[in-house]
Amino acid sequence: MEERSASLQVLISELIERKEGWERLKQKKQRTVVVMLLSIICLVFLISRTVTLRSLPHEELFASPLRMMLCGVMIGSILLFTSIGKKLDEQEETFESLRQEFIERGEELFPANYTNQEREALLARMKQSYDINLYHYH
């Protein structure tokens, strides 16, 4: 019985840890998008102020150090965005597989002395506190 309770606690703490990591990555991805969009907007604004019919776009792009820096920030944020996207997909997949394992093994994880009300309270607390749905797998 102690074994069940310990494995339940380990699984719950692992779920919470993975969910928090997933949320941190989502926030990082959102900040990267904001940086990328701001650098694109600034770059377009700077180029549009000085572009002439005789100038070539690549000449205007590299005409000043500020523009070159904005190009670097834009390219860096695009690369970071794709990297974070891949990590985010992996993190979501591992979280969902652990969540599915919890749902499938739910009956055997809870100690025998847990009542249905205690189980429901734990599941509701996980949903409310951490936004982790452990009721069913979709």
Backbone hydrogen bonds in HBPLUS format (Angstrom, degrees):
<---DONOR---> <-ACCEPTOR-->    atom                        ^
c    i                          cat <-CA-CA->   ^        H-A-AA   ^      H-
h    n   atom  resd res      DA  || num        DHA   H-A  angle D-A-AA Bond
n    s   type  num  typ     dist DA aas  dist angle  dist       angle   num
A0005-SER N   A0001-MET O   3.19 MM   4  6.52 163.6  2.22 152.2 155.6     1
A0006-ALA N   A0002-GLU O   2.93 MM   4  6.14 158.9  1.97 151.6 157.5     2
A0007-SER N   A0003-GLU O   2.99 MM   4  6.16 161.8  2.03 146.4 151.4     3
A0008-LEU N   A0004-ARG O   2.88 MM   4  6.04 149.7  1.98 146.8 155.8     4
A0009-GLN N   A0005-SER O   3.00 MM   4  6.23 159.9  2.04 147.3 151.8     5
A0010-VAL N   A0006-ALA O   2.95 MM   4  6.18 159.4  1.99 150.1 155.9     6
A0011-LEU N   A0007-SER O   2.96 MM   4  6.02 161.8  2.00 143.5 148.6     7
A0012-ILE N   A0008-LEU O   2.94 MM   4  6.10 159.1  1.98 149.3 155.3     8
A0013-SER N   A0009-GLN O   2.92 MM   4  6.06 163.6  1.95 148.0 152.8     9
A0014-GLU N   A0010-VAL O   2.93 MM   4  6.06 152.0  2.01 145.2 153.4    10
A0015-LEU N   A0011-LEU O   2.92 MM   4  6.11 152.9  2.00 144.3 151.7    11
A0016-ILE N   A0012-ILE O   2.98 MM   4  6.24 162.6  2.02 151.8 155.9    12
A0017-GLU N   A0013-SER O   2.95 MM   4  6.09 161.0  1.98 145.0 150.5    13
A0018-ARG N   A0014-GLU O   2.94 MM   4  6.09 162.2  1.97 148.7 153.3    14
A0019-LYS N   A0015-LEU O   2.92 MM   4  6.07 157.4  1.97 148.8 155.5    15
A0020-GLU N   A0016-ILE O   2.94 MM   4  6.13 160.3  1.98 151.0 156.0    16
A0021-GLY N   A0017-GLU O   3.00 MM   4  6.21 155.6  2.06 145.2 151.9    17
A0022-TRP N   A0018-ARG O   2.93 MM   4  6.08 154.5  1.99 144.8 151.9    18
A0023-GLU N   A0019-LYS O   2.92 MM   4  6.17 157.4  1.97 148.5 154.4    19
A0024-ARG N   A0020-GLU O   2.93 MM   4  6.17 155.1  2.00 146.7 153.2    20
A0025-LEU N   A0021-GLY O   3.04 MM   4  6.29 156.9  2.10 146.3 152.1    21
A0026-LYS N   A0022-TRP O   3.00 MM   4  6.30 152.3  2.08 146.6 154.4    22
A0027-GLN N   A0023-GLU O   3.01 MM   4  6.30 155.8  2.07 149.3 155.1    23
A0028-LYS N   A0024-ARG O   2.94 MM   4  6.19 155.1  2.01 147.3 154.6    24
A0029-LYS N   A0025-LEU O   2.89 MM   4  6.10 151.9  1.97 146.7 154.2    25
A0030-GLN N   A0026-LYS O   3.03 MM   4  6.28 153.2  2.10 143.8 150.7    26
A0031-ARG N   A0027-GLN O   2.97 MM   4  6.28 157.4  2.02 149.8 155.4    27
A0032-THR N   A0028-LYS O   2.98 MM   4  6.18 151.1  2.07 143.2 151.3    28
A0033-VAL N   A0029-LYS O   3.02 MM   4  6.30 150.2  2.11 146.0 153.5    29
A0034-VAL N   A0030-GLN O   3.09 MM   4  6.40 155.1  2.16 146.2 152.5    30
A0035-VAL N   A0031-ARG O   3.00 MM   4  6.30 161.7  2.03 150.9 155.1    31
A0036-MET N   A0032-THR O   2.91 MM   4  6.07 161.0  1.95 148.3 154.0    32
A0037-LEU N   A0033-VAL O   2.89 MM   4  6.07 167.2  1.91 153.6 156.6    33
A0038-LEU N   A0034-VAL O   2.93 MM   4  6.08 161.9  1.96 150.7 156.0    34
A0039-SER N   A0035-VAL O   2.96 MM   4  6.12 159.1  2.01 149.2 154.7    35
A0040-ILE N   A0036-MET O   3.02 MM   4  6.25 155.0  2.09 147.7 154.7    36
A0041-ILE N   A0037-LEU O   2.91 MM   4  6.09 163.2  1.93 151.5 156.1    37
A0042-CYS N   A0038-LEU O   2.91 MM   4  6.07 166.2  1.93 150.6 154.5    38
A0043-LEU N   A0039-SER O   2.95 MM   4  5.99 157.9  2.00 142.2 148.8    39
A0044-VAL N   A0040-ILE O   2.92 MM   4  6.08 164.5  1.94 152.0 156.0    40
A0045-PHE N   A0041-ILE O   2.91 MM   4  6.07 158.9  1.96 147.9 154.4    41
A0046-LEU N   A0042-CYS O   2.89 MM   4  6.08 164.9  1.91 151.8 155.5    42
A0047-ILE N   A0043-LEU O   2.97 MM   4  6.11 160.6  2.00 149.9 155.4    43
A0048-SER N   A0044-VAL O   2.86 MM   4  5.90 158.6  1.91 147.5 154.0    44
A0049-ARG N   A0045-PHE O   3.26 MM   4  6.40 137.8  2.45 143.0 151.8    45
A0050-THR N   A0047-ILE O   3.15 MM   3  5.55 143.5  2.29 107.7 117.3    46
A0051-VAL N   A0047-ILE O   3.00 MM   4  5.88 128.6  2.28 155.9 169.2    47
A0059-GLU N   A0056-LEU O   3.08 MM   3  5.30 126.0  2.39 103.4 117.6    48
A0060-GLU N   A0056-LEU O   3.13 MM   4  6.47 156.1  2.19 156.8 163.6    49
A0061-LEU N   A0057-PRO O   2.94 MM   4  6.13 145.7  2.06 144.1 154.4    50
A0062-PHE N   A0058-HIS O   3.29 MM   4  6.40 150.6  2.38 139.1 143.5    51
A0063-ALA N   A0060-GLU O   3.42 MM   3  5.02 167.9  2.44 102.3 101.5    52
A0068-MET N   A0064-SER O   3.11 MM   4  6.44 158.1  2.15 149.8 156.3    53
A0069-MET N   A0065-PRO O   2.83 MM   4  6.03 152.5  1.91 146.7 154.3    54
A0070-LEU N   A0066-LEU O   2.91 MM   4  6.18 157.0  1.96 146.8 153.0    55
A0071-CYS N   A0067-ARG O   2.89 MM   4  6.16 149.2  1.99 144.4 152.9    56
A0072-GLY N   A0068-MET O   2.97 MM   4  6.24 153.4  2.04 143.1 150.3    57
A0073-VAL N   A0069-MET O   2.84 MM   4  6.17 157.5  1.89 152.8 159.1    58
A0074-MET N   A0070-LEU O   2.87 MM   4  6.00 158.0  1.92 144.3 150.6    59
A0075-ILE N   A0071-CYS O   2.88 MM   4  6.08 167.9  1.90 152.3 155.4    60
A0076-GLY N   A0072-GLY O   2.82 MM   4  5.91 162.0  1.86 147.7 153.7    61
A0077-SER N   A0073-VAL O   2.84 MM   4  5.95 155.7  1.90 145.9 152.5    62
A0078-ILE N   A0074-MET O   2.96 MM   4  6.17 148.1  2.06 145.5 154.4    63
A0079-LEU N   A0075-ILE O   2.99 MM   4  6.24 161.5  2.02 150.9 155.5    64
A0080-LEU N   A0076-GLY O   2.88 MM   4  6.07 159.4  1.92 147.2 153.5    65
A0081-PHE N   A0077-SER O   2.83 MM   4  5.85 151.9  1.90 138.6 146.7    66
A0082-THR N   A0078-ILE O   3.07 MM   4  6.36 158.8  2.11 148.8 152.8    67
A0083-SER N   A0079-LEU O   3.02 MM   4  6.23 157.6  2.07 146.8 153.5    68
A0084-ILE N   A0080-LEU O   2.83 MM   4  5.97 165.4  1.85 154.3 158.2    69
A0085-GLY N   A0081-PHE O   2.92 MM   4  6.04 150.4  2.01 141.4 150.2    70
A0086-LYS N   A0082-THR O   3.13 MM   4  6.39 152.6  2.21 144.4 149.6    71
A0087-LYS N   A0083-SER O   3.09 MM   4  6.39 164.8  2.11 150.7 154.8    72
A0088-LEU N   A0084-ILE O   2.73 MM   4  5.84 153.4  1.80 150.6 158.8    73
A0089-ASP N   A0085-GLY O   3.04 MM   4  6.23 154.1  2.11 142.7 148.6    74
A0090-GLU N   A0086-LYS O   3.08 MM   4  6.37 159.3  2.12 148.9 154.2    75
A0091-GLN N   A0087-LYS O   2.85 MM   4  6.05 162.1  1.88 151.1 156.3    76
A0092-GLU N   A0088-LEU O   2.89 MM   4  6.04 159.0  1.93 148.4 154.2    77
A0093-GLU N   A0089-ASP O   2.99 MM   4  6.14 156.4  2.05 144.2 150.8    78
A0094-THR N   A0090-GLU O   2.98 MM   4  6.28 160.4  2.02 153.3 157.7    79
A0095-PHE N   A0091-GLN O   2.95 MM   4  6.11 159.3  1.99 148.2 154.4    80
A0096-GLU N   A0092-GLU O   2.86 MM   4  6.00 167.2  1.88 152.4 156.1    81
A0097-SER N   A0093-GLU O   2.98 MM   4  6.13 152.1  2.06 144.0 151.5    82
A0098-LEU N   A0094-THR O   3.07 MM   4  6.23 156.5  2.13 144.1 149.9    83
A0099-ARG N   A0095-PHE O   2.86 MM   4  6.10 156.5  1.91 151.2 158.7    84
A0100-GLN N   A0096-GLU O   2.87 MM   4  6.00 155.2  1.93 143.1 149.7    85
A0101-GLU N   A0097-SER O   2.96 MM   4  6.16 151.2  2.05 140.1 148.0    86
A0102-PHE N   A0098-LEU O   2.96 MM   4  6.24 154.8  2.03 147.2 153.5    87
A0103-ILE N   A0099-ARG O   3.00 MM   4  6.30 157.6  2.05 147.7 153.6    88
A0104-GLU N   A0100-GLN O   2.88 MM   4  6.10 162.3  1.92 152.2 157.0    89
A0105-ARG N   A0101-GLU O   2.89 MM   4  5.97 156.8  1.95 149.1 155.3    90
A0106-GLY N   A0103-ILE O   3.44 MM   3  5.02 164.7  2.46  97.8 100.6    91
A0109-LEU N   A0105-ARG O   3.06 MM   4  6.14 136.2  2.26 155.5 168.4    92
A0114-TYR N   A0111-PRO O   3.13 MM   3  5.67 167.3  2.15 117.3 120.6    93
A0119-ARG N   A0115-THR O   3.03 MM   4  6.35 159.0  2.07 151.9 157.8    94
A0120-GLU N   A0116-ASN O   2.88 MM   4  6.06 166.9  1.90 149.8 153.5    95
A0121-ALA N   A0117-GLN O   2.86 MM   4  6.00 150.0  1.95 141.6 150.3    96
A0122-LEU N   A0118-GLU O   2.95 MM   4  6.18 156.6  2.01 146.7 152.4    97
A0123-LEU N   A0119-ARG O   2.92 MM   4  6.21 166.0  1.94 156.4 160.2    98
A0124-ALA N   A0120-GLU O   2.86 MM   4  5.95 157.5  1.91 145.9 152.6    99
A0125-ARG N   A0121-ALA O   2.87 MM   4  5.99 153.4  1.94 143.9 151.4   100
A0126-MET N   A0122-LEU O   2.96 MM   4  6.20 154.4  2.03 148.3 155.0   101
A0127-LYS N   A0123-LEU O   3.07 MM   4  6.31 153.3  2.14 142.6 149.6   102
A0128-GLN N   A0124-ALA O   2.83 MM   4  6.03 163.4  1.86 151.5 156.3   103
A0129-SER N   A0125-ARG O   2.77 MM   4  5.63 165.7  1.79 148.5 153.5   104
A0130-TYR N   A0126-MET O   3.05 MM   4  5.39 149.0  2.15 126.0 135.7   105
A0132-ILE N   A0126-MET O   3.24 MM   6  5.57 169.5  2.25 121.6 123.7   106
A0131-ASP N   A0127-LYS O   3.04 MM   4  4.36 129.2  2.31 111.6 118.9   107
